[in-house]
Amino acid sequence: MNEETTERIGVFGGSFDPVHMGHLTVAQDAVEQLELDRLIFVPAAVPPHKQDHTLADGEHRLAMLQLAAEDNPAFEVSDMELRRGGVSYTFETMQQVQAEHPGAELFFIIGLDSLSELHLWRNIDELLTQYTVVPFARGGEDPQSAAGKAALSGGPVTPESFGEGGWTEKLMERLIRIHEIEISASEIRMRLAEGLSIRYLVPPEVEMYIFEHHLYG
């Protein structure tokens, strides 16, 4: 009789305004390096640290993600934060994913540049101890520099709960490297506002959706 294996699920949150090839590359690299059974994209209703930035409508960001993810069997898209509304907090999202997938091992995928702000996140102690938080390094990022900034910011989790080196060292042990691809959503929005091409920066279906719905122009 075969033993049941624990499902491994990655959660990748963000504004995805719009989703681009860089996001998809991060997701695919995470699936492969963490041996995930699936990765769930979760577009935020209102990211807590980007409340001064006006986002495209949630329904558009969700639709673009669905178009971008539909041909990859390992990718899923959830509207849980959009349905919940208000400011999107990662810990609440992870609790909801866990409730929908009891028994699964959950991995939260986070950019290396966010580590220095991690101590400001709501319920960060619980997030770090109940779930596996995995940072990823983009091309050109220096992991040691990011780790130093994060350590200076003051970790909320005590060394006792995360081992001798504390939470920063523990997270850096999980660091994954992604393919170097220098694309940002802000660059895409800027190019669209200036009438420049975004071909090869986003999937063709997303490019078509943006123009059909006159987004970011």
N, C-alpha and C positions, 0 to 999 in steps of 0.2 A: 504494500500500500504506500503510495507516494505521500510524503509530507507536504502540506500546503505551504507555499512560500508567501511571505509578507509582501504585499504590493508596495512598490516604491513610487511615490508621487511627488513631483516637483511643482512648486507654485511660483509663478513669475508675475509680480505685480508691477504696475506703472501707469502712467497716463496714456501711453501709446498714442501720441498726438502729432503725427500719425505713426502707426506701426511701420517699421522699415526693415531692410535686410539685416541691419545690425542686430535688431531684436531677435530675428529668426535664427541668426547665426549663434547668438548666445544660447537660445533655447535648445538648438540641436546639439551644440557642444555639451550642454548640461545633461541632456538625455543620454548621450554616449558616455561621458566621463563618470556620471553618477549611477549609470545603469538603471535609469528610471523606466518604469512601465508606461508612464504618461507624464506629460507636463501640462499644467493648466495655466493659461494666460488669464489674468484678472485685471481688467481695466478699472482704474480708480474713479469714483464719483468726483471727489475733491481730494487730491493728495494733500496731506497735512502740512508738508513743507513747501507747497507750491500754490498756496491759496491766493497769491497775488497775480497768478497767471490765468488768463481766460482760456479755457479749453474748448475745443470743438464739442458739439453735443455728444453726450454719451452714446446715443444710438448710432451715430456715425463712427465713432471710435470702435464700438463693438462690431459693427458691420464690417469695417475694414479688417479687424483682427480675424473675424470668421472667414473672410475671403482669403487672407494670407495663410491661415492654418488648415484650410479644408483638405489639402492634398497630402498632409502628413498624418498618418494614423496614430502617431505618438502625441500629437498636439490636440488640446481641447481649449475652449474658450468659455469662461463663466461670466455671467452678468451679476453675480451676487453683490458686489459692492455698488453697482449702479442701481440695483433694486433696493438696496438698503438705504442709499442716498446719504447726503451729508458728508462729513469728513471721513475718509477711508482709513481705518486703523488695521495694520497688518495682523495683530494678535487676534482681533475679532474674526478676520477672514480665515486665519489658520484654524481657529476653533470651529468655524462653520464647515470648512473642508474636512476636518477630522470627523465631525458629526455625520457628514455625508459619506465618508469612507472609513468607518470604524475598523480599527486594526491595521490600517495602512501606516507606513512610515513616511512622514512628510518632510520635505526639504524646501526651505525658502531660499530662492536665488536672489542675491543682492549685489549691486555694483560695489566695487572696492571703494569708490569715492564716497559712499554713504556711511562707511564705518565711523568716521569722525563725528557723525550726528546720531549714531545709534543710541547713545545714552539718553537722548531726548525723546525717544519713541515711547508711546504709551505701552505699559505692561512689558517693558523690554526684558526684565528679569525672567518673567514667565515665558516669553517668546524664546529666549536663548536656552532655557533649561528644558522646555517641553518639546521643542522642535529642533531640527537640524538646520541651522542657518549656514548657507554656503556662499562666500563671496567669490566674485569672478573679476579677473583683471583684464581690462581692455588693452589694446595695443598702445604702447608708449607709457603705460602706467607703471610706477615703481612700487611694488608691494611693500618694500621695507619702509619707504617714506610714508605710505598710507597707514601702515601699522603703527609707526611712530606717532602720527597725528592722532590716531584713534586712542592710543595708550595715554597720550597727554590730555585727551578730552575727559578722561575719568570714567572707567567702566563701572556700570551699576551692579554687576554680578560679582559677588565676593569670590576670592580665590578658593575658598573652601568648596564652593558649589561647582567650580569649573576647573579645579586642579591648580597646581603650583603656579603656572604662568598666567592665570587669569583668563578672562574672556577673549581679549584681543589675540593672544597667542593661540588659543584654541581655534578661533575662527581662521587664522592664517594657516593653520595646519590643514584646513579643508579647502584652501584656495584652489580654484580651477582656472586654467588658462584658456582663453578663447582665441579663435582665429582673429588676426589683426584686421579690423575693418572699421575705418574712420567715417562713421555716418552718425548724424544726430538729428533728432526731430526738429530742433530749432533751425538747423541748416536747411532742412527740407521746407519748412514754413517760409524761411527767408527767400529761398530760390523761387518758390511759388509766388510770393508777393512781388518779386522782381521780374516775373515772367520767364524764368529760366527752366530748363528741363530737369525733371527728377527721374528720368529713365535710368534704370539699373540701381537706383537708390531704394526703391520700393518695388514690391511685386507688381507685375503688369495689371492685375485685377484691382489692386489698391490705387494705382495711378489713374485707371479709368474711373473708379468710384469718386476720387477726389475731383476730377474734372466734371463728371456728370452732376455732382452735387455742389459744384462751385465753392469748394472748401479752400480756406487759407489764401484766397486771392485778394 
